[in-house]
């Protein structure tokens, strides 16, 4: 389970606003990659956080209901939340790794307060002015990163639900843009939309 051990250590070093950072949608065939940055209250690190905080985990391990419930609470209680995206066109133009980093940079830029430190899931970001630490598989180790993963996942899933009504016949509300057997069959039958990632779907 994720914990606050990274955040507590940084707090002792004088970092007061620590942003967890994660992205979702890297492996999808359709739509943007979405990142979130979450600055959790310092009081949660120095005192006793609300009881629901113990359920914050890697979004991939949570039910849809639990993810939505936690995202609502995080959006209400976090000190700051930023969301950033990179479009399917940007993914095709620069590759998914660079697009994921671009989405994370945009999430940080959209925070309402500047962070003292970034805790990044995976590799540290390039060309950012903030002090940072990359944590491999950080969404399973660091609670701030796990919180960001939940927010990003719920945000992106919501986009896919809305796109499902626009691009009918691809099952986007079910597959969330990922390459399920149904989705690939629909691509063969209908061809890609303008929001499909051509660098993925044409492989």
N, C-alpha and C positions, 0 to 999 in steps of 0.2 A: 504493500500500500504506500502511496505517496505520503510524505511527511513535510514538516517545516524545517528540517535540519539544515538545508542550504540557506534558507531565509534567516534563520536564527544566527547562523555564523556570520552572515553578511551584516545583520543588524548590529552585532557586537563590533563590527568594523566601521560602523557609522553610516551604513546605507539605510535610509528611512523609507524610500519608495522603490520597491523591488518588483519589477514587472516580469511575470511569467509569460512565455511566448510560445505558441504552437500553431500549426497549420493543419488543415484537413483538405482532402480532395486531390491529393497528388496522383493517385492511381486511377482516377475517374476518366471516362471517355468524353464526358460532356460537362460544360460549364467551367466556372472559375475555380481556382484554388483559393481558399479563404483562410486567413490567419486572424488570431485574436491575441491581444496583450491584456493582461489582468494584473492590476496592482491591488493586492489584498490589504485590509487594514492592519496597521502595525500592532494594534491592540490584540489582534488574534495571535501574534507571535509572542507578546510579552505577558499575556494573561490567558484566560480561558475562552477559546472561540465558541461560537454557537454550536449546539450539538450536531446540527446538520452538516457541519464542515467535515466531519469524519467520513462522510460518504463521498467526498470529492475524490475521484479516481480517473484513471485513463478513460476517456470517453468511449473507447472501443469495448470496454468491459461493463458498461452500464446499459440498462434498458432505455428505450426511447422515453418512457414516462419519467424515469429518474433523471435522465439528462435534461429534459425540459424543466422539471421541478428545480433542479440545481441551478440551471441557467437563469431562471427568474430570480432566485435568491441572490445569485452572484451579481446580477445586473443591479439589484437593489442595494446590496450591502458593500460591494467593492468600492475602494477609493476611486478607482478609475478603470475604464474598459475602453479599448480601442479595437476596431475591426478594420482589416484591409483585405483587398482582393487583387488578384491578377487574372485577367480575362483569358479565355481560350485562345484568342488571337495572340496575346502576349506569350502564352505558353508555347504556341507553335513557333513564334519568332525567336525566343531566347532559350528554350528548353525548360522542362518542369522544375529543375533544381533552381535555376536563376529566378524563375517566376515565383517559386515558393519563397525565396529570400526577399523578393520584391514585395510580395503580399505581407510578409512579416514586418518589413520596414514601414510600410504604409500603416499597419496596425499600431506601431509605436508612434508614428507621427500623429495618429488620431486620438492618442491619449490626451485627456484634459489637463494632465499634470506631467511635467518631465520626470522620467525615472532616474534614479541614481544608479541602477544596475539592471541589466537584462539577464534573465535565466532562460536560455533558448533550448528548445527541444532539438537534440541533434547537434549539428555544427553551428558554431558562432556565425553571426552575420558579418558580411564584408562591408567595408566602407560605411560604418556607422560611428557616430561621435560618442556613443555611450559606452561605459564600461560594461563588459558582458562576460558570460560564461556559457559555453555549450555543454549540455548534459545529454549524452546518448541515452535514448529511451527515457527521457526526462519526464514524460507524462506518467510513468509508473513509479517515479522516485520523488518528484518535487511537486508539492501541492499547488503552488502558483502556476506551474506549467499545466498540471492536470485541469485546473480551473479554466485556463485559456483554451485547452482542448475541448472542453465541454461547450463553452460559448461559441467557438468556431464551428463545431459540429452542428449545434442546434441552429445557428444562423444559416449555414450552408444547406442543411436539410430543408429549412423553410423556403429557401430560394428554389430548391428542386421541386417542392410541392407546388409552388406558383408557376414554375416553368412547365409543369406537367399539363396545366390547363392551356398553355400556349402552343406547346409542341406535343400534340396528342399522338398516341400510338407508340411511344417509346418506353412507357412504363416508368417515367422519371420519379413519380411519387413513391414507387416501390424500390427501384434500384438506386435512387439518388445519383444517377449519372454514371454508376460503375458498370463494368463490363460483364454483367450477368448473361446467361445464355439467352434469356428473353431479349435483352437489349441488343445483343449482337445479331440476333435473328431479325429484329426490327431494322437495324442498320442495313442488313443485306437486302431486305425487302423494300425499304423506303429511301435508303441513302442517308447521309449525314445532314444535319441542320447547320445553320450558320454558327451555332454555339458548340458544335462538336469540335473536339481537338483533332485536327487532321493528322497531326504527327503521331497520334495514338491510333485513330480509327483506320488509318491506311497502312498500318504495319502488317 
